Amino acid sequence: MRFGFVGSFGTVAQQLEMAREAEEHGWDGFFTWDGISIAPADTWDPWVLLGAAAGVTERIRLGALVFALARRRPWKVAREALTVDHLSGGRLVLPVGLGVLDDAGFSRVSGEALGARERAERLDDALAILELAWTGEPFSYAGRHHTVEDVLIAPRPVQTPRIPVWPVAGVGSERSMGRAARWDGAVLQRIGGDEPLEAREVEDAVAWLRERRTAAGLDGVEGFEVVLEGVLPEDPAAARDHVAARASAGVTWWIEARWDPARATPEALLARIRQGPPDA
């Protein structure tokens, strides 16, 4: 299993320090998050921050939990992601989702899609456009919400066949699970609740993904990332047991994500990073 860490709070300088320290202390990935206005947290543009993180790291994967593609222009995302991919030497991953309505830059401004169905449709359009854009060849696309006519996004990404895409998959939602099954990974989440997924629930979800991918000729879950985010127990032995149970269920990435601003101060986040992941 690989381990990532989310720099949930802190200044830009503190975020970059977290990225450097994560690499030094054995983590496999550093992640930021994608928001416009989620008060009272200080918020940074993920693409700019990841570009800077690429310059102060050499090994770890970089990404955001999660990129809200439903409110972004996909051709611009294609260019932004391509740039960070090259800056990092091919270390970018793209966890993607619908976006959350508690972001005022999404729900309290004009022109954004608020209904879940339309956001899902826009996400599917965006993913189709990204796949075509990253071929490095001129492409056209006619979707439900986006149209592209003879556009070239060059050069190709460093990574082949594309930058890895990890859609959010609500366990029990055939639409979001099916979307994730078509790509490179799944960020598994519980629908309608914050309780962490139990190992048996994860095992059932992985079995479903394996069956869907095999039916589509996509080789089951070989090379497919199964991602969980959450907070590990403080006790090292309990943390190892927690991780081992989920690894046995098929999880390939655990991403430590602490969202309580009262407890996840920049100093506390750095202290946890310096402890390293459970197997370090």
Beta strands, then each sheet from edge to edge (+ up, - down):
strand 1: 2-6
strand 2: 29-32
strand 3: 61-64
strand 4: 67-68
strand 5: 94-97
strand 6: 139-142
strand 7: 147-151
strand 8: 165-170
strand 9: 185-189
strand 10: 225-230
strand 11: 253-256
sheet 1: 3+ 2+ 1+ 11+ 10+ 9+ 8+ 5+ 4+
sheet 2: 6+ 7-
end
